Amino acid sequence: MDYEDDDLDGVLFRFWIRAASYPGGWPLRLSQVFSDHKPSDGGNMQPNHYRAALMTLAKEKGVNLPQRSKQ
């Protein structure tokens, strides 16, 4: 998975906003998945942690993610 893919980042950002919304989203589940993907060393969340968490939730919720962009 290419974590520098702008198409994927755009979809994940929109998904993040939708997931955080109430009603219709899953704010508690979103919080849980972020907690599950936080750095094990106690450091700050980095973009790769957020992406991994959002991709986990997107797959759980059946969201179709874009394929890697062609360069």
VMD Tcl script that builds the backbone (N, CA, C; Angstrom):
set m [mol new atoms 213]
animate dup $m
set s [atomselect $m all]
$s set {name element resname resid chain x y z} {
  {N N MET 1 A 0.856 -1.184 0.000}
  {CA C MET 1 A 0.000 0.000 0.000}
  {C C MET 1 A 0.890 1.230 0.000}
  {N N ASP 2 A 0.587 2.161 -0.882}
  {CA C ASP 2 A 1.367 3.398 -1.003}
  {C C ASP 2 A 0.726 4.480 -0.152}
  {N N TYR 3 A 1.389 4.811 0.961}
  {CA C TYR 3 A 0.834 5.802 1.874}
  {C C TYR 3 A 1.093 7.230 1.426}
  {N N GLU 4 A 1.694 7.417 0.271}
  {CA C GLU 4 A 1.890 8.760 -0.270}
  {C C GLU 4 A 0.947 8.999 -1.454}
  {N N ASP 5 A -0.061 8.186 -1.588}
  {CA C ASP 5 A -1.022 8.269 -2.684}
  {C C ASP 5 A -2.072 9.330 -2.359}
  {N N ASP 6 A -2.093 10.416 -3.139}
  {CA C ASP 6 A -3.029 11.515 -2.881}
  {C C ASP 6 A -4.489 11.098 -3.042}
  {N N ASP 7 A -4.777 10.214 -3.995}
  {CA C ASP 7 A -6.162 9.754 -4.174}
  {C C ASP 7 A -6.630 9.009 -2.926}
  {N N LEU 8 A -5.797 8.124 -2.428}
  {CA C LEU 8 A -6.141 7.368 -1.224}
  {C C LEU 8 A -6.291 8.307 -0.033}
  {N N ASP 9 A -5.362 9.258 0.124}
  {CA C ASP 9 A -5.452 10.200 1.237}
  {C C ASP 9 A -6.754 11.000 1.190}
  {N N GLY 10 A -7.171 11.409 -0.006}
  {CA C GLY 10 A -8.426 12.157 -0.146}
  {C C GLY 10 A -9.627 11.338 0.300}
  {N N VAL 11 A -9.671 10.088 -0.117}
  {CA C VAL 11 A -10.778 9.204 0.272}
  {C C VAL 11 A -10.759 8.962 1.774}
  {N N LEU 12 A -9.572 8.705 2.318}
  {CA C LEU 12 A -9.473 8.458 3.760}
  {C C LEU 12 A -9.855 9.683 4.569}
  {N N PHE 13 A -9.500 10.885 4.100}
  {CA C PHE 13 A -9.876 12.101 4.817}
  {C C PHE 13 A -11.395 12.270 4.832}
  {N N ARG 14 A -12.040 12.082 3.688}
  {CA C ARG 14 A -13.513 12.193 3.641}
  {C C ARG 14 A -14.161 11.125 4.514}
  {N N PHE 15 A -13.584 9.922 4.505}
  {CA C PHE 15 A -14.100 8.848 5.349}
  {C C PHE 15 A -13.953 9.206 6.825}
  {N N TRP 16 A -12.841 9.797 7.210}
  {CA C TRP 16 A -12.588 10.222 8.586}
  {C C TRP 16 A -13.669 11.192 9.030}
  {N N ILE 17 A -13.969 12.180 8.196}
  {CA C ILE 17 A -15.001 13.171 8.529}
  {C C ILE 17 A -16.354 12.489 8.695}
  {N N ARG 18 A -16.688 11.591 7.772}
  {CA C ARG 18 A -17.976 10.895 7.852}
  {C C ARG 18 A -18.038 10.016 9.100}
  {N N ALA 19 A -16.966 9.296 9.386}
  {CA C ALA 19 A -16.941 8.391 10.537}
  {C C ALA 19 A -17.056 9.157 11.851}
  {N N ALA 20 A -16.545 10.376 11.892}
  {CA C ALA 20 A -16.591 11.176 13.117}
  {C C ALA 20 A -17.934 11.860 13.318}
  {N N SER 21 A -18.761 11.877 12.281}
  {CA C SER 21 A -20.051 12.573 12.348}
  {C C SER 21 A -21.081 11.758 13.117}
  {N N TYR 22 A -21.974 12.473 13.748}
  {CA C TYR 22 A -23.083 11.818 14.435}
  {C C TYR 22 A -24.340 12.601 14.133}
  {N N PRO 23 A -25.430 12.016 13.748}
  {CA C PRO 23 A -25.645 10.591 13.520}
  {C C PRO 23 A -25.115 10.174 12.151}
  {N N GLY 24 A -25.012 8.911 11.951}
  {CA C GLY 24 A -24.604 8.359 10.669}
  {C C GLY 24 A -23.177 7.856 10.648}
  {N N GLY 25 A -22.361 8.284 11.569}
  {CA C GLY 25 A -20.978 7.817 11.620}
  {C C GLY 25 A -20.762 6.895 12.792}
  {N N TRP 26 A -19.517 6.690 13.107}
  {CA C TRP 26 A -19.158 5.797 14.201}
  {C C TRP 26 A -18.058 6.446 15.027}
  {N N PRO 27 A -18.344 7.570 15.688}
  {CA C PRO 27 A -17.276 8.278 16.410}
  {C C PRO 27 A -16.587 7.429 17.479}
  {N N LEU 28 A -17.316 6.601 18.187}
  {CA C LEU 28 A -16.693 5.758 19.206}
  {C C LEU 28 A -15.769 4.728 18.562}
  {N N ARG 29 A -16.233 4.090 17.508}
  {CA C ARG 29 A -15.393 3.096 16.815}
  {C C ARG 29 A -14.163 3.765 16.211}
  {N N LEU 30 A -14.329 4.970 15.677}
  {CA C LEU 30 A -13.200 5.720 15.125}
  {C C LEU 30 A -12.158 5.967 16.213}
  {N N SER 31 A -12.601 6.378 17.377}
  {CA C SER 31 A -11.695 6.612 18.501}
  {C C SER 31 A -10.976 5.320 18.895}
  {N N GLN 32 A -11.701 4.225 18.904}
  {CA C GLN 32 A -11.104 2.938 19.277}
  {C C GLN 32 A -10.041 2.508 18.273}
  {N N VAL 33 A -10.329 2.668 16.992}
  {CA C VAL 33 A -9.371 2.231 15.974}
  {C C VAL 33 A -8.121 3.111 16.004}
  {N N PHE 34 A -8.272 4.405 16.290}
  {CA C PHE 34 A -7.090 5.256 16.452}
  {C C PHE 34 A -6.269 4.797 17.655}
  {N N SER 35 A -6.940 4.481 18.732}
  {CA C SER 35 A -6.240 4.000 19.920}
  {C C SER 35 A -5.508 2.688 19.637}
  {N N ASP 36 A -6.123 1.822 18.858}
  {CA C ASP 36 A -5.512 0.540 18.505}
  {C C ASP 36 A -4.254 0.707 17.651}
  {N N HIS 37 A -4.161 1.810 16.904}
  {CA C HIS 37 A -3.039 2.021 15.987}
  {C C HIS 37 A -2.027 3.058 16.476}
  {N N LYS 38 A -2.150 3.477 17.728}
  {CA C LYS 38 A -1.188 4.464 18.239}
  {C C LYS 38 A 0.185 3.810 18.371}
  {N N PRO 39 A 1.249 4.610 18.352}
  {CA C PRO 39 A 2.599 4.048 18.447}
  {C C PRO 39 A 2.799 3.282 19.757}
  {N N SER 40 A 3.442 2.164 19.662}
  {CA C SER 40 A 3.658 1.337 20.855}
  {C C SER 40 A 4.647 1.973 21.820}
  {N N ASP 41 A 5.476 2.898 21.319}
  {CA C ASP 41 A 6.454 3.544 22.201}
  {C C ASP 41 A 5.884 4.754 22.940}
  {N N GLY 42 A 4.595 5.019 22.749}
  {CA C GLY 42 A 3.954 6.133 23.432}
  {C C GLY 42 A 4.138 7.469 22.744}
  {N N GLY 43 A 4.770 7.472 21.566}
  {CA C GLY 43 A 4.989 8.709 20.823}
  {C C GLY 43 A 3.704 9.221 20.184}
  {N N ASN 44 A 3.841 10.325 19.488}
  {CA C ASN 44 A 2.694 10.939 18.816}
  {C C ASN 44 A 2.284 10.153 17.578}
  {N N MET 45 A 1.000 10.208 17.277}
  {CA C MET 45 A 0.490 9.598 16.052}
  {C C MET 45 A 1.095 10.337 14.860}
  {N N GLN 46 A 1.514 9.574 13.879}
  {CA C GLN 46 A 2.054 10.109 12.635}
  {C C GLN 46 A 1.092 9.757 11.506}
  {N N PRO 47 A 1.250 10.387 10.336}
  {CA C PRO 47 A 0.335 10.097 9.236}
  {C C PRO 47 A 0.174 8.610 8.935}
  {N N ASN 48 A 1.253 7.833 9.016}
  {CA C ASN 48 A 1.125 6.399 8.721}
  {C C ASN 48 A 0.234 5.686 9.734}
  {N N HIS 49 A 0.207 6.161 10.997}
  {CA C HIS 49 A -0.675 5.554 12.002}
  {C C HIS 49 A -2.146 5.862 11.683}
  {N N TYR 50 A -2.411 7.121 11.343}
  {CA C TYR 50 A -3.783 7.502 10.993}
  {C C TYR 50 A -4.261 6.748 9.759}
  {N N ARG 51 A -3.402 6.661 8.757}
  {CA C ARG 51 A -3.792 5.951 7.527}
  {C C ARG 51 A -4.108 4.493 7.820}
  {N N ALA 52 A -3.244 3.835 8.578}
  {CA C ALA 52 A -3.475 2.426 8.898}
  {C C ALA 52 A -4.781 2.253 9.672}
  {N N ALA 53 A -5.042 3.134 10.624}
  {CA C ALA 53 A -6.278 3.056 11.401}
  {C C ALA 53 A -7.498 3.265 10.516}
  {N N LEU 54 A -7.439 4.286 9.668}
  {CA C LEU 54 A -8.586 4.571 8.797}
  {C C LEU 54 A -8.796 3.466 7.769}
  {N N MET 55 A -7.722 2.885 7.277}
  {CA C MET 55 A -7.878 1.781 6.329}
  {C C MET 55 A -8.499 0.565 7.014}
  {N N THR 56 A -8.138 0.311 8.244}
  {CA C THR 56 A -8.743 -0.784 9.000}
  {C C THR 56 A -10.245 -0.571 9.151}
  {N N LEU 57 A -10.630 0.641 9.540}
  {CA C LEU 57 A -12.049 0.938 9.723}
  {C C LEU 57 A -12.794 0.919 8.390}
  {N N ALA 58 A -12.172 1.445 7.342}
  {CA C ALA 58 A -12.814 1.451 6.019}
  {C C ALA 58 A -13.082 0.026 5.550}
  {N N LYS 59 A -12.115 -0.851 5.729}
  {CA C LYS 59 A -12.324 -2.251 5.326}
  {C C LYS 59 A -13.406 -2.902 6.173}
  {N N GLU 60 A -13.417 -2.576 7.472}
  {CA C GLU 60 A -14.449 -3.111 8.377}
  {C C GLU 60 A -15.842 -2.675 7.945}
  {N N LYS 61 A -15.958 -1.439 7.467}
  {CA C LYS 61 A -17.253 -0.880 7.074}
  {C C LYS 61 A -17.582 -1.107 5.604}
  {N N GLY 62 A -16.700 -1.793 4.871}
  {CA C GLY 62 A -16.976 -2.132 3.475}
  {C C GLY 62 A -16.797 -0.980 2.497}
  {N N VAL 63 A -15.922 -0.036 2.813}
  {CA C VAL 63 A -15.669 1.095 1.922}
  {C C VAL 63 A -14.720 0.655 0.819}
  {N N ASN 64 A -15.066 0.977 -0.421}
  {CA C ASN 64 A -14.188 0.677 -1.542}
  {C C ASN 64 A -13.107 1.739 -1.613}
  {N N LEU 65 A -11.865 1.333 -1.389}
  {CA C LEU 65 A -10.739 2.239 -1.449}
  {C C LEU 65 A -10.185 2.271 -2.865}
  {N N PRO 66 A -9.651 3.422 -3.297}
  {CA C PRO 66 A -9.109 3.495 -4.656}
  {C C PRO 66 A -7.864 2.632 -4.782}
  {N N GLN 67 A -7.636 2.170 -6.003}
  {CA C GLN 67 A -6.400 1.449 -6.304}
  {C C GLN 67 A -5.277 2.467 -6.377}
  {N N ARG 68 A -4.060 2.005 -6.274}
  {CA C ARG 68 A -2.892 2.885 -6.338}
  {C C ARG 68 A -2.947 3.704 -7.624}
  {N N SER 69 A -2.678 5.005 -7.525}
  {CA C SER 69 A -2.683 5.869 -8.700}
  {C C SER 69 A -1.566 5.477 -9.648}
  {N N LYS 70 A -1.844 5.659 -10.901}
  {CA C LYS 70 A -0.833 5.426 -11.930}
  {C C LYS 70 A 0.006 6.682 -12.050}
  {N N GLN 71 A 1.311 6.532 -12.104}
  {CA C GLN 71 A 2.214 7.687 -12.195}
  {C C GLN 71 A 2.612 7.936 -13.615}
}
mol reanalyze $m
mol bondsrecalc $m
mol representation Tube
mol addrep $m
